[in-house]
Amino acid sequence: MLKLSRLTDYAAVVMAQIARHPQASHAAADLAETVQLPHPTVSKTLKMLVKAGLLTSQRGAQGGYRLARPASQITAADIISAIEGPVAMTECSQAQGECELAATCGVADNWQRVSLAIRTLLESVTLAHLAASAPIKLPVQLPIQSISLSAVSA
């Protein structure tokens, strides 16, 4: 089963909460209470999101966490990458590198296409979409046939 970690799910929940009130600074304790997650988990998630450049933090009485850029410019892929690392189905679809099975594998190009299709879809879903109460309208069919691997290697 393809599944995101709980921490990634929590990161999306926290980011969506911040996106719903983008002008405010959000304290970790307040976010934890609002989204009903343990404070240590929210704090850990916030640190990872700051490190990835998705949030900014400010200390002090008026401090807290804010989006580093508008919600429409932060994607689901950005959030997943901040917590999980690069979006890729297999090691060889993450980056061109040495694989001991490269000579006999025969499926690497197709896994790269699948990874690119998933990454493209995740990049099309913004934090603004995730924070909205309306359902996201997804494409009926992914354009996997039109995905060129030349774009990946470039």
C-alpha positions in Angstrom: 0.0 0.0 0.0 1.2 3.5 -0.9 0.8 5.5 2.3 2.1 8.8 3.7 3.4 8.7 7.2 1.2 10.1 10.0 3.7 12.9 10.5 3.2 14.0 6.8 -0.6 13.8 7.3 -0.2 15.9 10.5 2.0 18.4 8.6 -0.8 18.9 6.0 -3.4 19.4 8.7 -1.2 22.0 10.5 -0.3 23.8 7.3 -4.0 23.9 6.3 -4.9 25.4 9.6 -2.2 28.1 9.2 -3.4 28.7 5.6 -7.0 29.4 6.8 -5.7 32.3 8.9 -2.6 33.5 6.9 -2.4 37.0 8.5 -2.0 35.6 12.1 1.0 34.2 13.8 0.3 30.8 15.2 1.8 29.5 18.4 2.7 25.8 18.5 0.5 25.2 21.6 -2.5 26.9 20.0 -2.1 24.9 16.8 -1.8 21.7 18.7 -5.0 22.5 20.6 -6.9 23.6 17.5 -6.0 20.6 15.4 -6.2 18.2 18.4 -2.7 16.8 18.0 0.0 16.3 20.7 2.1 19.5 21.3 5.4 17.6 20.8 4.3 16.2 17.5 3.1 19.6 16.2 6.4 21.2 17.4 8.4 18.6 15.6 6.4 19.0 12.4 6.6 22.8 12.6 10.5 22.6 12.9 10.6 20.4 9.8 8.4 22.8 7.8 10.5 25.8 8.8 13.7 23.9 7.8 12.1 23.2 4.4 11.3 26.9 3.9 7.5 26.4 4.0 7.0 28.3 7.2 8.7 31.1 9.0 9.0 31.4 12.7 9.4 34.4 15.0 10.2 34.4 18.7 8.6 36.7 21.3 5.2 37.7 22.5 4.0 38.5 19.0 5.8 35.5 17.6 4.7 32.3 16.1 4.5 30.5 12.7 3.4 31.9 9.4 3.4 30.7 5.8 6.7 31.5 4.1 4.7 32.2 0.8 1.0 32.3 -0.2 -0.9 29.0 0.2 -1.5 29.0 -3.6 2.3 28.7 -4.0 2.8 25.8 -1.7 2.0 22.3 -3.1 1.2 19.0 -1.6 4.5 17.8 -3.1 6.3 20.5 -1.1 4.7 19.4 2.2 5.4 15.7 1.5 9.0 16.4 0.5 9.5 18.5 3.7 8.6 15.5 5.9 9.3 12.4 3.8 12.0 13.5 1.3 11.7 13.5 -2.4 8.5 12.0 -4.0 9.6 8.9 -5.8 8.2 5.4 -6.2 11.7 3.7 -6.2 15.3 4.7 -5.5 16.0 4.7 -9.2 13.1 7.0 -10.0 14.3 9.5 -7.4 17.5 10.4 -9.1 19.7 9.0 -11.8 22.3 6.9 -10.1 24.0 3.6 -9.9 21.8 0.7 -9.5 23.1 -2.8 -9.4 20.1 -4.1 -11.3 20.2 -1.5 -14.1 21.4 -3.9 -16.7 18.7 -6.5 -16.0 15.8 -4.5 -14.5 13.7 -3.5 -17.5 11.2 -1.5 -15.5 13.1 1.5 -14.3 11.8 3.8 -17.1 8.2 2.9 -16.3 8.7 3.5 -12.6 10.2 6.9 -13.5 7.1 7.6 -15.5 4.8 6.6 -12.6 6.8 8.7 -10.2 6.7 11.7 -12.5 2.9 11.3 -12.9 2.4 11.2 -9.1 4.8 14.1 -8.5 3.0 16.1 -11.3 -0.4 15.5 -9.7 0.9 16.4 -6.2 2.5 19.6 -7.6 -1.0 20.5 -9.0 -2.6 20.4 -5.6 -1.9 23.5 -3.6 -2.2 24.2 0.1 -5.0 26.6 -0.8 -6.8 23.5 -2.2 -6.1 21.5 0.9 -7.3 24.2 3.2 -10.5 24.8 1.4 -13.7 23.1 2.5 -14.7 22.3 -1.1 -13.6 19.0 -2.6 -10.6 19.1 -4.9 -11.4 18.5 -8.5 -8.8 16.0 -9.8 -8.2 15.1 -13.5 -10.1 12.1 -14.6 -7.1 10.6 -16.2 -3.4 11.3 -15.6 -1.5 12.1 -18.7 1.0 9.2 -18.1 1.3 8.5 -21.9 2.5 12.1 -22.5 5.1 12.1 -19.8 8.5 12.4 -21.3 11.6 11.2 -19.4 13.7 13.7 -21.1 12.2 16.3 -18.8 13.3 14.2 -15.8 16.9 14.0 -16.9 17.2 17.6 -18.0 
